[in-house]
Amino acid sequence: MKGVSCLMAVAFAFAAAGSGAARSDITADLQRRIDAAWRAGGGEVSVPTGDWCVKSIRLRSGVTLRLKAGAHLWASRSP
């Protein structure tokens, strides 16, 4: 990680939807944070507790994607 310690907490501006409701799509925000950590030399992106919908994301070398207890990533049904 080139000696860079970078912790990037994911702080979403919206609340997680309940598991029976439509889930919030966080794909763009999550990818921006992964890319920012990678550009900074590596680090950790943390996903908060809740049900989150994601489409395709690109994980990067040196970046750890950590799900907090109770965090669930659900695959989007829309391409």
C-alpha positions as CSV (number, residue, x, y, z in Angstrom):
1,M,0.0,0.0,0.0
2,K,3.0,2.3,-0.5
3,G,3.1,3.2,3.2
4,V,-0.2,5.1,3.0
5,S,-2.8,4.3,5.6
6,C,-6.2,5.3,4.4
7,L,-9.5,4.5,6.1
8,M,-12.5,5.7,4.2
9,A,-15.8,5.2,6.0
10,V,-18.9,5.0,3.8
11,A,-21.4,7.5,5.1
12,F,-24.5,7.4,3.0
13,A,-26.9,10.2,3.0
14,F,-29.9,7.9,3.0
15,A,-31.2,5.3,5.4
16,A,-31.1,1.6,4.6
17,A,-34.4,0.3,3.4
18,G,-36.0,-2.6,5.3
19,S,-35.4,-6.0,3.9
20,G,-39.0,-6.2,2.7
21,A,-38.8,-2.9,0.8
22,A,-36.9,-1.7,-2.2
23,R,-33.2,-1.5,-1.3
24,S,-31.1,1.7,-1.9
25,D,-28.8,1.5,-4.9
26,I,-25.3,2.5,-3.7
27,T,-23.3,1.4,-6.7
28,A,-22.0,4.8,-7.9
29,D,-21.2,6.0,-4.3
30,L,-19.5,2.7,-3.4
31,Q,-17.4,2.7,-6.6
32,R,-16.3,6.4,-6.0
33,R,-15.1,5.5,-2.6
34,I,-13.2,2.3,-3.8
35,D,-11.5,4.4,-6.5
36,A,-10.6,7.2,-4.1
37,A,-9.0,4.7,-1.6
38,W,-7.1,3.1,-4.5
39,R,-5.8,6.5,-5.7
40,A,-4.7,7.3,-2.2
41,G,-2.5,4.1,-2.2
42,G,-4.9,1.7,-0.7
43,G,-7.2,1.5,2.3
44,E,-10.5,0.2,3.6
45,V,-14.0,1.0,2.4
46,S,-16.6,0.2,5.1
47,V,-20.3,-0.5,4.3
48,P,-22.7,0.3,7.1
49,T,-25.4,-1.9,8.6
50,G,-28.4,-2.2,6.3
51,D,-29.6,-3.8,3.1
52,W,-27.9,-2.3,0.0
53,C,-28.4,-2.9,-3.7
54,V,-25.3,-2.9,-5.9
55,K,-24.7,-3.4,-9.6
56,S,-21.3,-4.3,-11.0
57,I,-18.4,-2.8,-9.0
58,R,-14.7,-3.0,-9.7
59,L,-12.6,-3.9,-6.7
60,R,-9.1,-2.5,-6.7
61,S,-5.7,-3.8,-5.6
62,G,-4.9,-2.7,-2.0
63,V,-8.5,-1.8,-1.1
64,T,-10.4,-3.9,1.4
65,L,-14.2,-3.8,1.2
66,R,-15.5,-4.4,4.8
67,L,-19.1,-5.0,5.6
68,K,-20.2,-4.0,9.1
69,A,-22.2,-6.5,11.2
70,G,-25.7,-6.6,9.7
71,A,-24.7,-5.2,6.3
72,H,-26.0,-7.0,3.3
73,L,-25.1,-6.4,-0.4
74,W,-27.9,-7.5,-2.8
75,A,-27.3,-7.9,-6.5
76,S,-29.4,-5.5,-8.6
77,R,-32.1,-7.0,-10.8
78,S,-31.6,-4.3,-13.4
79,P,-28.6,-4.4,-15.7
